Amino acid sequence: MDSETMVHCGGCHCKNVRWKVYATSSVVAWECNCSDCYMRANVNFVVPAEHFELLEDSRKFLTIYTFGTHTAKHTFCKVCGITSFFYPRSNPDGVAITLRCVDPGTLTHVEIKKFDGRNWESSYNGTGISSCSKVQS
């Protein structure tokens, strides 16, 4: 696995929301079955918040949806409705990047793990997902 950090760019369908994220070219992504992720078929990888940068005037095109504990902040584009990133309940100090919203060409390997969002507490405690938003030294 490649441990060198690089820049990945991405965003929503209409390109009003654009961002860049610093991560390795090989990532661990999470397929979650919580009520929201299941309906959107979301698969995402989590990075520390300081490795994420929202570009240009993207913020004005975002709106936020919360539910349940209101810890997760599900962002989506006001124009096209795509959630290209969000702030997950599992990692409130990080950002979850929607795998399919990363521009092609920089991710070389993706390992997909399951996160049982319908049994959130047991999955959170058993998967190690909380470490994904920590800066590795």
Solvent accessible surface area in square Angstrom, and as a share of the most:
residue,aa,sasa,rsa
1,M,170,0.76
2,D,66,0.34
3,S,102,0.66
4,E,129,0.58
5,T,77,0.45
6,M,65,0.29
7,V,62,0.35
8,H,0,0.00
9,C,49,0.30
10,G,0,0.00
11,G,6,0.06
12,C,5,0.03
13,H,149,0.67
14,C,45,0.27
15,K,130,0.55
16,N,46,0.24
17,V,1,0.00
18,R,46,0.17
19,W,0,0.00
20,K,51,0.22
21,V,0,0.00
22,Y,74,0.28
23,A,13,0.10
24,T,35,0.20
25,S,5,0.03
26,S,9,0.06
27,V,11,0.06
28,V,45,0.26
29,A,0,0.00
30,W,9,0.03
31,E,66,0.30
32,C,18,0.11
33,N,48,0.25
34,C,22,0.13
35,S,69,0.44
36,D,23,0.12
37,C,5,0.03
38,Y,137,0.52
39,M,166,0.74
40,R,83,0.30
41,A,65,0.50
42,N,4,0.02
43,V,14,0.08
44,N,8,0.04
45,F,3,0.01
46,V,14,0.08
47,V,6,0.04
48,P,10,0.06
49,A,45,0.35
50,E,120,0.54
51,H,51,0.23
52,F,26,0.11
53,E,77,0.35
54,L,32,0.16
55,L,40,0.20
56,E,158,0.71
57,D,76,0.39
58,S,2,0.01
59,R,167,0.61
60,K,127,0.54
61,F,44,0.18
62,L,24,0.12
63,T,45,0.26
64,I,102,0.52
65,Y,105,0.40
66,T,40,0.23
67,F,71,0.30
68,G,64,0.61
69,T,82,0.47
70,H,101,0.45
71,T,54,0.31
72,A,16,0.12
73,K,74,0.31
74,H,9,0.04
75,T,3,0.02
76,F,64,0.27
77,C,1,0.01
78,K,123,0.52
79,V,92,0.53
80,C,43,0.26
81,G,44,0.43
82,I,69,0.35
83,T,12,0.07
84,S,3,0.02
85,F,1,0.00
86,F,8,0.03
87,Y,62,0.24
88,P,10,0.06
89,R,74,0.27
90,S,10,0.06
91,N,1,0.01
92,P,91,0.57
93,D,66,0.34
94,G,0,0.00
95,V,1,0.01
96,A,0,0.00
97,I,0,0.00
98,T,16,0.09
99,L,30,0.15
100,R,182,0.67
101,C,21,0.13
102,V,16,0.09
103,D,47,0.24
104,P,132,0.83
105,G,78,0.75
106,T,37,0.21
107,L,43,0.21
108,T,108,0.63
109,H,89,0.40
110,V,50,0.29
111,E,64,0.29
112,I,91,0.46
113,K,81,0.34
114,K,142,0.60
115,F,9,0.04
116,D,52,0.27
117,G,11,0.10
118,R,144,0.52
119,N,85,0.44
120,W,43,0.15
121,E,103,0.46
122,S,77,0.50
123,S,11,0.07
124,Y,68,0.26
125,N,121,0.62
126,G,66,0.64
127,T,45,0.26
128,G,40,0.38
129,I,7,0.04
130,S,37,0.24
131,S,60,0.39
132,C,38,0.23
133,S,5,0.03
134,K,102,0.43
135,V,83,0.48
136,Q,136,0.60
137,S,162,1.05
